[in-house]
Amino acid sequence: MRPLDPFMQSLGLKYPIFQGGMAWVADGRLAAAVSNAGGLGIIGAGHASGEVVEGEIKRARALTDRPFGVNVMLLSPHVDDVVKVILSAHDSITVVTTGAGDPSKYLPEFKAANIKVIPVVGSVALAKRMARVGADAVVAEGMESGGHIGKLTTMALVPQVVDAINIPVIAAGGIGDGRGLAAAFMLGAIGGQMGTRFLVATESKVHPTYKEAVLKAKDIDTMITGEFAGHPARVLKNPMAKRFVRLEKTEAAKADPDFSEVEEIGNGALRNAVLTGDRENGAYMAGQVAGMVRQAQPAAEILADVYQQATQLMGGV
Ligand SMILES: Cc1cc2nc3c(=O)[nH]c(=O)nc-3n(C[C@H](O)[C@H](O)[C@H](O)COP(=O)(O)O)c2cc1C
């Protein structure tokens, strides 16, 4: 395998692999397990309050001396508080990734606090804007991924982003094993971010029923909710997801659609799935690679497996 890219080295990593910051899923324990093993663990702030995020940062710091990050969900009503918490814990935090939007407004403060900012982007336009405003790198995430998604696939998006900007690109969406990581390198990325495979990590707090659904999923078992109501997200098919799409389609067909009731059903659905495993009311967010996630393993084993397989495949590159 080629040596780690200097940017990955600057983050103090052993493996060029990020564990995606996943709302409700990626807590201080999972992030610390990934970081301890040499990847970049990322706490998912999601819609949690500043206080909760502060607790998870403290938890991660107590469990690891290695670098870790926090994902800031820009749609969260608590985003300003979460940013404040991160800035005051800047000694502990190496990286901030951002989801669902444009973090330009917060960039100068993060940079002044010596935190590397790596926005998640789903288009060349946003990638270019992020490079212009001084982001340190971007995660280019394709719509194969679990959670909120854009419109392009990883295969099409990553090389176009790589060609458009001159800061490092990390690929996300559809990386399930070492083949996916090797492919990310071939597309011009310096590493990969994985979410779905870490859902079933031993250290993940995801409810056993949800984990079981990921482990049993087939290739075609995900669907997209929220395409009509805005904020499309990839989830495993379950009663909740089907009901949600039925309702939003009915609403979309009206002359004057109002999605507030549908959104009400969606609110808290991921939290419900993660904490209670409820298939009727919970959103089992997961990516298309759920069909190849077959084993619950400790985070350290996942990282070592993925990296070893990629190394073997890239032996001559
Ligand atoms: C349950 C779940 C929750 C997620 N929550 C977030 C989030 O809050 N913010 C974010 O930027 N990305 C989020 N993601 C995306 C992941 O961080 C990661 O980029 C993605 O899962 C990678 O694609 P993969 O699922 O194919 O591995 C989430 C993904 C999942 C599966």
PDBQT file of the ligand as one rigid body, heavy atoms in Angstrom, charges set to zero:
ROOT
HETATM    1  C1  LIG A 401     -27.518   5.915  10.897  1.00  0.00    +0.000 C 
HETATM    2  C2  LIG A 401     -26.728   6.936  10.155  1.00  0.00    +0.000 A 
HETATM    3  C3  LIG A 401     -26.709   8.251  10.616  1.00  0.00    +0.000 A 
HETATM    4  C4  LIG A 401     -25.964   9.227   9.957  1.00  0.00    +0.000 A 
HETATM    5  N1  LIG A 401     -25.916  10.498  10.459  1.00  0.00    +0.000 NA
HETATM    6  C5  LIG A 401     -25.120  11.438   9.870  1.00  0.00    +0.000 A 
HETATM    7  C6  LIG A 401     -24.996  12.741  10.438  1.00  0.00    +0.000 A 
HETATM    8  O1  LIG A 401     -25.608  13.071  11.461  1.00  0.00    +0.000 OA
HETATM    9  N2  LIG A 401     -24.177  13.629   9.811  1.00  0.00    +0.000 N 
HETATM   10  C7  LIG A 401     -23.461  13.297   8.671  1.00  0.00    +0.000 A 
HETATM   11  O2  LIG A 401     -22.714  14.140   8.139  1.00  0.00    +0.000 OA
HETATM   12  N3  LIG A 401     -23.561  12.063   8.114  1.00  0.00    +0.000 NA
HETATM   13  C8  LIG A 401     -24.355  11.126   8.702  1.00  0.00    +0.000 A 
HETATM   14  N4  LIG A 401     -24.417   9.854   8.174  1.00  0.00    +0.000 N 
HETATM   15  C9  LIG A 401     -23.541   9.498   7.034  1.00  0.00    +0.000 C 
HETATM   16  C10 LIG A 401     -22.244   8.831   7.539  1.00  0.00    +0.000 C 
HETATM   17  O3  LIG A 401     -21.494   9.705   8.331  1.00  0.00    +0.000 OA
HETATM   18  C11 LIG A 401     -21.355   8.319   6.388  1.00  0.00    +0.000 C 
HETATM   19  O4  LIG A 401     -20.876   9.383   5.590  1.00  0.00    +0.000 OA
HETATM   20  C12 LIG A 401     -22.078   7.339   5.490  1.00  0.00    +0.000 C 
HETATM   21  O5  LIG A 401     -22.753   6.388   6.277  1.00  0.00    +0.000 OA
HETATM   22  C13 LIG A 401     -21.093   6.650   4.561  1.00  0.00    +0.000 C 
HETATM   23  O6  LIG A 401     -21.735   5.781   3.663  1.00  0.00    +0.000 OA
HETATM   24  P1  LIG A 401     -22.028   4.209   3.984  1.00  0.00    +0.000 P 
HETATM   25  O7  LIG A 401     -23.230   4.213   4.844  1.00  0.00    +0.000 OA
HETATM   26  O8  LIG A 401     -22.276   3.643   2.643  1.00  0.00    +0.000 OA
HETATM   27  O9  LIG A 401     -20.814   3.661   4.664  1.00  0.00    +0.000 OA
HETATM   28  C14 LIG A 401     -25.206   8.874   8.797  1.00  0.00    +0.000 A 
HETATM   29  C15 LIG A 401     -25.240   7.545   8.325  1.00  0.00    +0.000 A 
HETATM   30  C16 LIG A 401     -25.987   6.590   8.989  1.00  0.00    +0.000 A 
HETATM   31  C17 LIG A 401     -25.987   5.166   8.470  1.00  0.00    +0.000 C 
ENDROOT
TORSDOF 0
